[in-house]
Amino acid sequence: MKPSNRYYAVCGIVEIEGRILFVRHTYGAAKDRILIPGGYVREGELPSDAVKRELFEETSVNTEADSVFAVQFRPEQWCTVFLMKHISGQPKSDGYENSEVLLLTPQEAVERKDITNMSRAILRAYIADRRNTLTHGQYRSISLKEGEYEIFGV
């Protein structure tokens, strides 16, 4: 397995029957709080593949990246927030990185005291305009093979 790169993170908004998928984190600054699931991009992995993998590992839900909803930049890390299509699977906790999986309406989520600040900000923007995204583009590179790149918004 290729190592993760803590400089590049991803998370995914998954809507299932009108509710958003959240996990209750078990470690770090977000311990015991709920958040939009995600994780780190592995070396050589495209961000859309990383978010799909992370969501499956943490919740057993199969998804596909539909569009980029937001990007957070910090000097030490960036995090891309994807809107995901739910393909299959019933959400369940991995029992390791998270202790619980929740399905909440966006409004229920932003009103909770136990949600992370970043997840709350993302959900407020989602409530305001969930269509404000960069969709997966159709650009084809002449110098790169399919699967070695991706572009959103073009």
Disulfide bonds with the S-S distance in Angstrom:
none
